[in-house]
Amino acid sequence: MNETLNVLENRRSCRNFKPDMVKEEELQEILRAGTYAATGMGKQSPIIIAVTDKKLRDEIMEENRKIGGWNEGFDPFYGAPVILIVLAKKDVVTHVYDGSLVMGNLMNAAESLGVASIWIHRAKEEFESEFGKALLKKLGIEEEYEGIGHCALGYADGPVNEPAPRKENYVYFCK
Ligand SMILES: Cc1cc2nc3c(=O)[nH]c(=O)nc-3n(C[C@H](O)[C@H](O)[C@H](O)COP(=O)(O)O)c2cc1C
């Protein structure tokens, strides 16, 4: 199996991160890979908000926890120190697909560098809330964006899960 296929098959979601910050060079490489995802008509509808600031990370985590309905004290980002939030421009018809591919690139690029990752949901609700809108405004982002996902990043604290077996009939061949 070549290196790319190995990464695609062996990436797994991490739910137990060390608090250590991701190395700047690795973070930049992961972000760059995200920006090279294919997008409908090449419109590059997504943007990525890269959060490494602990205070803001914790505020987003709290917002996400409340949307998810979990009890206080639960961290839906599993301790990950870096949160990459992918949003995509609402008026582009392919924006959800575009943003999802960016998410895939981010997670696979992370895997290729030995950085653990997981997609965390509820970005849509987060950026429909006053909290999310205020964050966008603070960053000077004025157009209408939809939250697609959070790519939580860090170093795994222990081994990640084995993949679930692939279901039968995943692929239908028409030869
Ligand atoms: C759209 C999407 C949303 C997800 N949201 C969450 C989430 O909010 N919390 C979580 O723990 N995992 C989340 N995951 C991770 C999945 O649970 C995980 O990808 C799945 O169990 C398969 O495991 P693997 O990534 O190790 O292959 C999400 C994955 C996707 C693709």
The ligand as an SDF file (V2000), in Angstrom:
LIG
                    3D

 31 33  0  0  0  0  0  0  0  0999 V2000
  -19.9990   14.7510    9.9670 C   0  0  0  0  0  0  0  0  0  0  0  0
  -19.3190   14.1380   11.1630 C   0  0  0  0  0  0  0  0  0  0  0  0
  -19.6370   14.6000   12.4340 C   0  0  0  0  0  0  0  0  0  0  0  0
  -18.9990   14.0690   13.5550 C   0  0  0  0  0  0  0  0  0  0  0  0
  -19.2620   14.5840   14.7930 N   0  0  0  0  0  0  0  0  0  0  0  0
  -18.6850   14.0510   15.8880 C   0  0  0  0  0  0  0  0  0  0  0  0
  -18.9160   14.6030   17.1700 C   0  0  0  0  0  0  0  0  0  0  0  0
  -19.5900   15.6040   17.3310 O   0  0  0  0  0  0  0  0  0  0  0  0
  -18.3390   13.9980   18.2320 N   0  0  0  0  0  0  0  0  0  0  0  0
  -17.5510   12.8890   18.1070 C   0  0  0  0  0  0  0  0  0  0  0  0
  -17.0790   12.3750   19.1170 O   0  0  0  0  0  0  0  0  0  0  0  0
  -17.2730   12.3710   16.8910 N   0  0  0  0  0  0  0  0  0  0  0  0
  -17.8050   12.9260   15.7890 C   0  0  0  0  0  0  0  0  0  0  0  0
  -17.5020   12.4300   14.5420 N   0  0  0  0  0  0  0  0  0  0  0  0
  -16.5370   11.3430   14.4130 C   0  0  0  0  0  0  0  0  0  0  0  0
  -17.2200   10.0130   14.0360 C   0  0  0  0  0  0  0  0  0  0  0  0
  -17.8990    9.5320   15.1610 O   0  0  0  0  0  0  0  0  0  0  0  0
  -16.1540    9.0510   13.5200 C   0  0  0  0  0  0  0  0  0  0  0  0
  -15.6080    9.5570   12.3310 O   0  0  0  0  0  0  0  0  0  0  0  0
  -16.7390    7.6670   13.2680 C   0  0  0  0  0  0  0  0  0  0  0  0
  -17.1130    7.0520   14.4700 O   0  0  0  0  0  0  0  0  0  0  0  0
  -15.7750    6.7550   12.5240 C   0  0  0  0  0  0  0  0  0  0  0  0
  -14.5610    6.6390   13.2230 O   0  0  0  0  0  0  0  0  0  0  0  0
  -13.1530    6.9940   12.5400 P   0  0  0  0  0  0  0  0  0  0  0  0
  -13.1710    8.4880   12.2570 O   0  0  0  0  0  0  0  0  0  0  0  0
  -12.1390    6.6240   13.5630 O   0  0  0  0  0  0  0  0  0  0  0  0
  -13.0470    6.2170   11.2800 O   0  0  0  0  0  0  0  0  0  0  0  0
  -18.0790   12.9930   13.4080 C   0  0  0  0  0  0  0  0  0  0  0  0
  -17.7500   12.5580   12.1090 C   0  0  0  0  0  0  0  0  0  0  0  0
  -18.3340   13.1380   11.0070 C   0  0  0  0  0  0  0  0  0  0  0  0
  -17.9180   12.6760    9.6370 C   0  0  0  0  0  0  0  0  0  0  0  0
  1  2  1  0
  2  3  1  0
  2 30  2  0
  3  4  2  0
  4  5  1  0
  4 28  1  0
  5  6  2  0
  6  7  1  0
  6 13  1  0
  7  8  2  0
  7  9  1  0
  9 10  1  0
 10 11  2  0
 10 12  1  0
 12 13  2  0
 13 14  1  0
 14 15  1  0
 14 28  1  0
 15 16  1  0
 16 17  1  0
 16 18  1  0
 18 19  1  0
 18 20  1  0
 20 21  1  0
 20 22  1  0
 22 23  1  0
 23 24  1  0
 24 25  2  0
 24 26  1  0
 24 27  1  0
 28 29  2  0
 29 30  1  0
 30 31  1  0
M  END
$$$$
